[in-house]
Amino acid sequence: MFQQVVNGALLATGFEDVIDPSTAAAFQRSPVATADELDSAVAAARAAQPGWAALDWNSRAEHLTQLADAIDREIGWIAALQSMEQGMPYSQSLAFTQYMAARVRLLATFRVPDRVLVDDDTRRVVECWHPLGVVAAIAPWNGPLMLGMVKVASALIGGNTIVLKPSELTPLSTLEIARLGIGILPDGVFNAVAGGRLVGAAMVAHSGFDKISFTGSTATGIAIAKQSAAFLRPMTLELGGNDAAILLPDGSIDDLVAAAAQTGFSNCGQFCAAIKRIYAPAALVEEVGAKLAAVADGFVIGSAFEPGVTLGPIQNKAQYDKVRAIVADSLVAGGRVLSGGTPLDRPGYFFPPTVIADLTDGARLVDEEQFGPVIPVVGYDAVQDVVDRVNAGPYGLTASIWTTDLARGEAIAAQLAVGSAAINRHAAFDPQIPFPLIKQSGMGVDYADHGIKGAMRMQAVTTIKPQRA
């Protein structure tokens, strides 16, 4: 039985089913936090925070490193749990879980030192950084371990304590990691509660948190921002994106296609910063579409533990239905399917990698975030027109430019209203690289020292030096 972790102890009362997206049937049960359990988690985090903050950076890092070691010892089981609840092939889940543990280790090496701003004969001014206190973290279902544990490591290394709620669709692997943390982290430092929207809403409404860190949909992020406004507390919101890849006439089609397959098809395109649309010169649309379709046709679709599988199901029925509807709308709008386009006739939420041509801005697939394995290839005549079209949308997560003219690529990147731009690469996720969140893609900065500072407060300390007569 899976349980929540509160103050170093396991607890659970009510339970709800967890669905295997490969079968659309329940395979396990997860606890659902009560109001009292949430209050206990917050109280435990508040009680533990002063002692945790009093440890030096190196001591906190040692605790986090020991947690990463414990994850590595149970890596196969944790990865299998993530595959069962999320749907990704086991080999991919294993790689993601290993990378997650490595991220925890890497983030544990970061430091936010005080900085001397002025030190002269009359005064000394120091920029100091202190933990905010207790962080409420709400993680999504598309990458539950990777995205959830980055929140944990970033908060804890800076001296905060945390209450983490994984998505009710993918809670089990996260609860298992929290269980591993018992005895490694001091009681109350890392608490994990489970449940759906009501539990999430209760966390956002709780006065005991000093910061909210949320990854999920833009609509939910806006609701969280409104609810949190009453507390005037910091938030990091990593929300939706409609990330464009812009191919210039001299860019490598093969490199772009490989990146599109890696981000837009793998994990069924369920990455916030996946390539969601490709803009190609009108004369190259057919070549780009054909090459991308050939790669799409090469994916082996099946459940997480079937031999040779490279693509699993969409994680949940609501998202599966959305993808189907967007593809149907694309056909009505005149889209031409180059690969895929039809759900698999088997139990579960399986949809093949799909490539669609002959659409332009105004079609749902081009304008919206599909969050599924469907990519439109859109033609253009002028690069500046594409820049204007990308900037006109509500999102601002990431974009990429593909060209051999690096100076031109960087100049175009500077014009794009996105937090992260890359030339000849897409979604350059790296714990050492800041991930700024702008427009309706969110607010704040994740990763690197900026992500750690997001759960800290700055204090300016001015000392006036005595003057000798």
Protein Blocks (a to p, Z undefined) as FASTA:
>chain_A
ZZddeehiacdfbdcddddfklopafbdcddddfklmmmmmmmmmmmmmmmmmpcfklmm
mmmmmmmmmmmmmmmmmmmmmmmmnopafklmmmmmmmmmmmmmmmmmpccddddfbdcf
kbccddddddfbiacddddfklmmlmmmmmmmmmmmnopacdddddfklmmlmmmmmmmm
gokacghkaccdeddfklmmmmmmpmkbcbdcddddfklmmmmmmmmmmnopacdddddd
dddddddfkbcfklmmmmmmmmmmggnlpafkbcfbdcddfklmmmmmmmmmmmmmmpcc
ddfklghiabdcdfbfklmmmmmmmmmmmmmnopacfbghiacddedjddcddddehiae
hiaklmmcfkpabdcddddfbfklmmmmmmmpmbdfbdcdddfblmlmmmmmmmpccfbd
cehiahiacfkbccddehjlbgcjeehjklmmmmcccddddddddddZZ
